[in-house]
Amino acid sequence: MIDFAWTGGRLYVGGHVDKVGFAMLYPISNSSALCASARVSSSHDHPIASRAESLRCALGPHSPLRDRPKFVIRPATHEDAAALALLAERTFRATFGAANRAEDMDAHCRNSYSAARQADEIARIDGATLLGLANDALIGFIQLRWGTAPSAIASLAAGEIQRLYADAAWHGRGLANALLQAGLAVLRAHHLDQVWLGVWEHNPRARAFYRKCGFVDVGEHIFQLGDDPQRDVLMARRLD
Ligand SMILES: CC(C)(COP(=O)(O)OP(=O)(O)OC[C@H]1O[C@@H](n2cnc3c(N)ncnc32)[C@H](O)[C@@H]1OP(=O)(O)O)[C@@H](O)C(=O)NCCC(=O)NCCS
């Protein structure tokens, strides 16, 4: 399965490239992460379109990318904060609501998923937020940050996957892996050499997903959900 491609010396992450319609490319050079997106009316009349064309050529006419579910990945902007806050709270409640006390869920959501709080997350210079969209609707996101890491992480240049959430309808369809690969590319572009995350011990699907993606258990820490101190498994992998 192809989630990204190298062409013209750059990494492009994208879900759908066509002659007419939405073209989304996420080029990452050695030193910087840039985003370009545009509505193109033909593959020849827009500067972005030539990149779209080269991505299509790089993938080839029979690429599995053509038959995959159509989604795009792009960095979040300030204008996305309110919609991101709604998606983040909805997916958090869908994942953990049934297994936790309502008051602990409410307290966590109040602190973490206001539009203002998400605007701060989007704006932080020691982090990044990438969004997954289908037909202009938000369907998933990944939030990254760097600067500090627990002692179990044996690197001074480590980045954290703070949050990775996909709408339930998109589980098992490649969106989470595409978000993850785009996130890892951002961390590499910031010259980090390791990535880590904390995942609730009672979240078997996420733990299986991360294992499949090369993460191993390296320790544990406490995640405070409202008044409930929970055991998170720390997982990490190298950024080769
Ligand atoms: C975690 C998440 C991002 C993974 O994305 P995904 O598209 O569901 O992942 P995949 O389907 O590619 O991989 C999940 C794997 O777990 C397996 N799995 C599913 N349910 C499982 C369970 N109860 N126990 C163990 N493994 C399970 C799947 O079979 C799959 O493995 P396979 O591809 O070898 O069959 C997504 O499920 C999600 O957004 N969950 C809700 C939010 C969340 O938990 N985020 C992580 C917080 S740290």
The ligand as an ORCA input file, in Angstrom:
! r2SCAN-3c Opt
* xyz 0 1
  C      -5.885      3.647     16.866
  C      -6.279      3.985     15.451
  C      -5.644      5.325     15.054
  C      -5.718      2.880     14.542
  O      -6.186      3.060     13.226
  P      -6.925      1.850     12.479
  O      -7.235      2.284     11.104
  O      -8.071      1.403     13.322
  O      -5.755      0.761     12.499
  P      -5.646     -0.600     11.674
  O      -6.991     -1.155     11.373
  O      -4.703     -0.349     10.536
  O      -4.870     -1.500     12.718
  C      -5.471     -1.923     13.913
  C      -5.066     -3.358     14.159
  O      -5.612     -3.766     15.423
  C      -6.340     -4.948     15.231
  N      -7.392     -4.956     16.220
  C      -8.646     -4.474     16.115
  N      -9.312     -4.650     17.263
  C      -8.444     -5.226     18.129
  C      -8.526     -5.661     19.472
  N      -9.660     -5.527     20.187
  N      -7.443     -6.226     20.048
  C      -6.288     -6.371     19.361
  N      -6.143     -5.990     18.067
  C      -7.214     -5.406     17.460
  C      -6.823     -4.915     13.806
  O      -7.138     -6.172     13.327
  C      -5.613     -4.316     13.119
  O      -4.582     -5.269     12.894
  P      -4.403     -5.972     11.434
  O      -4.276     -4.877     10.420
  O      -3.159     -6.787     11.595
  O      -5.652     -6.785     11.218
  C      -7.821      4.058     15.252
  O      -8.403      2.802     15.551
  C      -8.463      5.119     16.120
  O      -8.534      6.283     15.740
  N      -8.930      4.702     17.327
  C      -9.599      5.616     18.221
  C      -8.618      6.616     18.811
  C      -7.420      5.982     19.478
  O      -7.517      4.967     20.153
  N      -6.272      6.644     19.267
  C      -5.023      6.228     19.841
  C      -4.862      6.903     21.137
  S      -3.198      6.592     21.715
*
